[in-house]
Amino acid sequence: MGANDPSGFSATVGELRAALASVDADAAVFPLAEPDGYRAANQAVIDAASEPGSRLVAFARVAPGDDPAGEARRCVEAGAAGIKLHPASDEFELDDEQLTEVFGLAHELHLPVVVHAGPEIDPFGATLPAVLGRFPGARFILAHAGLTDLAWLSGQPIENLFFDTSWWSPTDIVTLFGTMPPGQVLFGSDVPYSTPLWGAHAAARCALYLGLDDEQVASVLGGQARRLVDRAEPADLGPAPGRVPPLDPLLERVYVYLAAGVEATKRGESPGQMLDVAKHSCGVRPDHPHRDVFDSVLELLDLFEKHAPHMETGNEYAPGWDLIAAAALIARTPGPPLPDR
C-alpha cells in the first residue's frame, strides 16, 4: 500500500481490503516505494494491521542508507511479522553490509523476508546461497516466482528458501510448481500490479495442473504462509512433482499469442492482432480432446471485447488485461476445472 511510488501505481487500505474480499483472503502487506524513507509508511502499515478485525499482517520495508536494522527492529517490536526488501527500486545489492543486522534479526526470530525478484534486476546468483547459508533461521521468499534465478534454482530446493506466485506468466508458475517442493511455494497477489482474484486463480489452477493434492494446495493458498508469519516450523509437503506435462501444440499456439497480448496490455496497449490470431487458433475440430478448453478461452476473450472499452484500471495497464491473462492461463493448463459459464 502507498501513494508515492514513482511507478504511478498506488493502493489505499480500503482498496487493498476490497481486493482481498473478492477471494476472502488475509494478506501480508508492506509499503510501496517511498522516496523519502519508510518509517512513516511502515507505521501506517502496522497501524492498519492492528485495527480491530483486520485481516492484514504487517511487513516492514527497509533499505540500506535508512537505518535498516534499527527500523526493522522497531517495526518488529511494534507488531510487524516480516521484512520486505526491494533491491531494484531501492537500489542495493542483497549482500550489502548494512543488511547484515537485518538478516541477523530475521535469523534470530525466524522471520520471513520477502525479496523482490522481478525482471528489472540481474540474477542474485552466488549472492543468494551465501546469504541463505549464513542466516539459516530466516525464511527468505523470492517474489514473482523467483523470476531472476528460477533457471538455475529449478530442481535444487534450499531449505530456507520459498517462492511466491505473484507473476503473470503461467509458464513460470507451472515451472515453479513442477520443480520446487509444494511446501516452498506460496500464493502471492502483488496488489496493486495484479489482483488477489487473478493470483488465487493462477496459483490454484497451476497447482492442480501439476497434480498437487488437497493438503498441498491448501498449503500453497495460505497454510504455509500462515506458519511463516507465526514463526512456526514450515510444514514438509513432500517433494516437487519433478515433471511438467507436455502441452498440446494447438493449445500452445493459443497460449503464445495470448501471452504476447498480455504483455502489450501491461504497457497500456491494445493486444491488437494477437487477440485475433488467438481466436482463430481456437477453431479446432468438434472432437478435439481439449475442445472445452478452447471454448473457455473464447468465452473470456468475448468478455474482454464486450467489457474492456467500458472499464478503467486507474494505472498504466490496459483495461481487461486480466481477462486475457486468465485466457492464457487456461490455455496453458488444460485439465483442472474450467471457469463457470
N, C-alpha and C positions, 0 to 999 in steps of 0.2 A: 504494500500500500504506500501511497505517497502522491505528491503532485508536482515535484520539481525535477523529475528525471529528464535529462536532455533529449532522450528518445522521443519525448512527446506523449508517451503512454502514462496513464495515471489511474489510480484506484482509491476510492474512499472506503472507509469501513463499511458504510451502507452498501456500496456496490459489491464489495467482496462478499458480504453476508448474503446478498441476494443471489449472487452467482453460486455460492455454496448450497443454498437452499434447493436449487434445481436437482441436486443429487443427494440431499440430506447428509452433508459432509461436515466433519470437523476439518481444521486446517492449521498447519504451521504457517505463520505469517511473519514477514520481515520487511524492512523499508526498501522501496525502490531507491535508485541513486539519489543522493543528496549532495550537491556540490559544496555545501558549506559545512559538512560533517554530519555525524549520525547520532549524536547524543539526544537531541530533541526528538528525532524521528524514531529512535529506539524506544524512548519513553512513551511516545504516542502508541506504538505497537503494544508495549507492556500494559498500558492503561486500557486499551481496547480488549486485550485478552483477559484482563482481570475484572471486567464488568460482570455483574450477576447474569448467569445463564449464557455467558459467552461460550462459543464453540471454537475459539481461536487459541492457539498456543504460540507464544511469542518466541521468535528467534532474534538474536542481536546481530546486526550487521556491523562489522568493524573493518578498518583498513589501516595499513601502515601509515605513519605520519600523523595519526589522530588518536594516540594513546590506545592502541587496540587492546592491550592486555588489561589496562585499567577499566576501559569501557566494557569489555567482555565480563569481567568480574562484577562490576557494578550491576550490569543487567541481569546476570545470573542470580545475584543476591536479591534482586528486585522481582524475580519470578520468571525470567527467560529460561527456556528449556533447551536451547541450542544456539548455534552460531552460523551466520551466513557470510561467505566470502565471495567477492566478485572480482577476480583478477583482471578482467577486461575493463569494465567501466571505472574501477578504482586504480587501475594501472599499477599492478605489483606482480611479483613472482611468488609462487607458492612457498619457496624456501627462503623468503625474506626473513631476516633475523628478528625483525620486530614482531613476527608472528609466533616465535618460539614459545613465549609465555602463554599465548592464546591456546596453542596446541597442548601445552603442558596442563592448562586448566581443563581442557576437554578430555585429556587422558586421565587426569585425576578424578574427574566427576563422571566419566563415561558419557560425555555429551555428544550428540550428533552435530556434525559440521557439514553444512551444505556448501559445495563449491561449484560455482558456475563453470560449465564445460561446453559452452556454445561455440558456434562456428567462427567467431571473430578472433579467437585466440589460438596460439600454437599448442600442440600436444604437450602435456606435462612430462611425458617420458620418464626418465630416470628420477626426476624430482619426486614424483608421486610415490613410488615404492619406498624411497628413502624416508619420506615424512611418515608414511604408514608404519614402517618398521620402527621408527623412533618413538612413535606415540600410539602403541597398540590399544590402549584403553579408549581412545577417541574413536567414534564411529563416523567415518568420512562418507559422504554421499555425493557422488558426481551427478550433477543435474543434467537434464537434456539427454538422457540415455548414454551419458559418458561419451558424447559425440566425438570429442577431441581424441580420445585414447581407446575407443572401443575396438579398433582394428587389432591392436597388439594385446589388449587385455582379454579379448574374446577367448573363452575356454580356459582362462587362467584365473579363477576366483581367488581373491585375497580376503582373509577372514574379516578384517575390519573395514572393508570397502563395500559400499552399497551404491545403487543407481536409482534415479527417479526416471519416470517415463514421460516427462514434460517435453515432448518434441513432436513435430507434426508429421514426420516421415514414418509410415508404418513399417517400412523395411528395417529401419534402425531399431524400432521397438521389437519387431519379430526377432531380429538378430540377438538383441539383448536377452529376450526370454529363452531363445534357443540355446544360448551359450553360457548363461550365468545361472547359478542356483536360484530357485524361486524365492528363497528367503532373503536374497540380496537385491531384489527388485521392488521398488516402492512406487505406487501411483503418485504422479505429480501433475498439477494442472497448469501452472505458470500464469496465473492471473497477473496482469491484465493482457498478456500477449496471447493467451488462449483462454479456454473456459473449463470449469470442472466437468461440465457435461461432455465436452469433447475428450478430455483427459480420461474420465472414468470409462467411457465407451471404448476408447482405444486400448487402455490397459486391460480391461476385462476381455475384450474380443481377442487381442493378441495372446493373452494367457490361455484362453480356451483353444485357440488355434494350435498352440504348441502342446496341448494335452494336459495342462495343469489341472489337478483335481480341486474339489471344493475347498479343502483346507488351504491349499496353496494359493488359490485365487483370493480367499478371504485375507490371507496374509498380505498379498500384494495390495489389496484395496484398503488397507488401513491397519491390519493387525500388527504387522511388524513395525510400522511407523509409530504406533502407539507404544510398543515396547521400547523403542529407541527414545522417545521423549520422556518416558517414565524411568529411564536409565536402567531398565531391566536387561537381562541377558537375551540377546536375539535368539529367536527360535530357529532350529535347523529344520528346513522343509525339504531336505533331500537334494540330490544332485541336479544339475542342468539337464534338460531333455537331450541335449547333445546333437540334435538334428533339426534342421528347418525343412519342412516338406517342400518338394518342388512345386512350382506354380504352373498351372495350365498356361500355355503360350498365348491363348486368346484372352485370358484374363490379364496376363502380363501386358499385352498391348494396351488394354483399357487403363490399367494402373499407371503405366508410364506416361500416357497423355494426361491423365488426371493429376499426377504428381507435378508435371510441368505447369498445369493450370493453377494448382495451389500456389506454387512458387510465384507466379505472376500476381496472384491476388495479395500475397504478402508484401508486394511492392505497391499495392494500391491500384493495380492494373486489371483490366479485364482478362479472363482466361483465353479469350479470342478463339482462334481456330482449334486450340487444344480441346476445348469443350465439344466442338462439332465432330472432330475426329474420334473422340472418346465415345460419343453417342453412336456414330456409325459403327464403331468396333463392337458395340453391344448387340448388333443384329445377327446373332448366332441362330443356328437351326433350332426348331422347337424341341428336338430330342437331345440337345446338348446337356451333359450331366450337371452343368452349373447354370442352366438357363435361369433359375430363380435368382442367382446372384446378379447376373446381367440385368434382369428386370428390376431388382432393388436399386442398382446403380442408376438406371434410367429414371426411376421414380425420384431419387434425390436430385438428379440434375434437372428434372422438370420443376421440382420445388425451387431450386436455385433460380431458374429462369422466370418463374412466376413471382417470386418474392424479393429477389435481390434489388430490383430497381426501386423498391419502396422502403428499403432498410438503410440504416446508418450504423457505423461501427463506433464512431467517436474517436477513431485513431486512424493510422495510415493504411490499415488493411482495407481491402475492398469488401463491401457488404456481401454476405453469403459465403465467405471463404470457407466456413466450417462445414457447409453442406457439400462443397466439392471435396473437402478433406475427408468427410465421412464416406463419400462415394469411393474415394481412393482407398480408404481403409478396408471397406467391404470387398472391393475387387482384389485386394492383396491377401485377404484372409478368408477364403471360402471354407465353409464347414460349420462354424458356430451359427446360432440362430440369427436370422435377419431381422432388421427393424420392423415393427408392426406397420401395416399399411393403414 
